[in-house]
Structure formats: C-alpha cells, structure tokens
Amino acid sequence: MVDDSVAQARSTAAALGRAGYKPIFVATDWAECRSHLSVDAPDLVVLDVHMGGQMSADVMLPQLKRFPGCAKARFVLYSALKPQDLAAIGRRCGADGVALKGQEHEDAFLKVCVDLVP
C-alpha cells in the first residue's frame, strides 16, 4: 500500500485488512516502497497516483514491475481523479486495476482487489 497521505494509507490498509489481506505493508514514499519490495514478494500492490511532489505512480509502476519479487504481483492504481482519467492512466502504465479513493468507494475498491487477488 503506497500513499503519501498517512491517514489515507492507514484507512485503506485497514479496509484491506478487514477484507482478509495480511500482512499489509504501508509506504508513504517510493524509497520506503522499494525497501519493502526488496524483502517481500507481494501479491497485490496498491498505489496512489499522485504522490505529493514525488514521481507519480504511473511513472513508477513500470519500474516496480521489474523488481524480482513483483513478477507475480497485481497492481492497482487508486486516486480521487475522475474515473475516465484514472482508467486512461491505468491503461497507459499497465495497471491491473484502478479504483477511486475514499470511504464512499471502499466496496468498489475492495472488489477490484479481490477480483485480482482473491
């Protein structure tokens, strides 16, 4: 779970935990994300698109896919962007799924995740 907002990361990680995903590693920047990926082979990686002054997820995702431990990982981009803009970004960078951020979109977000990694 990668999001530059600690509160959003915690909320999203909690939702993933309630859905049965464990363990959940949270990173708030790309260095922390790469550090986790160097020691763990995740099944699912959730990435915030806009990372507040850092490289955006659509640029980072192709790089993350090249990590040895990410060969089987599924990648979900999530954001508060307009759905059509998020879908276009997801297609462009090779995301396996996209979902909208926010409590009101939690069920749809979890469905995307569960459909990719039951």
C-alpha positions, -999 to +999 in steps of 0.1 A: +000+000+000+017+032-012+002+066-004+018+099+006-011+106+030-006+087+062-043+090+071-054+077+037-028+049+038-040+037+072-076+039+062-070+019+030-047-006+048-074-011+074-100-018+047-076-043+031-071-060+064-108-063+070-110-080+036-085-106+047-053-093+032-023-098+056+003-087+062-001-052+048+030-030+044+024+007+041+048+030+025+045+068+022+072+073-004+089+054-032+121+047-012+101+030+015+081+011-011+113-001-028+127-011+005+096-033+013+097-048-022+133-058-018+125-081+011+089-092+003+072-106-027+037-091-026+006-105-043-011-071-045+004-035-046-020-006-043-005+027-055-018+063-050-015+080-084-004+114-071+024+113-045+027+150-035+059+162-051+072+127-059+072+108-091+036+097-100+025+061-097+020+058-135+057+065-139+068+043-110+046+013-118+066+001-148+097+003-127+082-016-098+071-043-121+108-050-128+115-058-092+123-095-089+097-100-061+070-084-082+069-108-110+035-122-099+022-091-082-010-074-093-010-036-093-040-014-085-039+024-090-062+044-068-070+081-068-096+108-065-093+116-102-123+115-125-130+078-133-123+082-170-089+099-163-079+072-138-089+045-163-068+061-190-038+064-167-042+028-157-043+015-192-013+037-202+010+024-174-001-013-174-020-013-141-041-045-135-069-025-120-080+010-109-102+022-081-114+055-067-102+067-033-125+075-004-147+058+021-177+061-002-158+040-028-144+014-004-166-015-015-158-010-052-121-006-043-121-039-024-140-056-052-112-046-077-086-060-053-105-093-046-111-098-083-074-096-089-061-114-058-088-135-041 
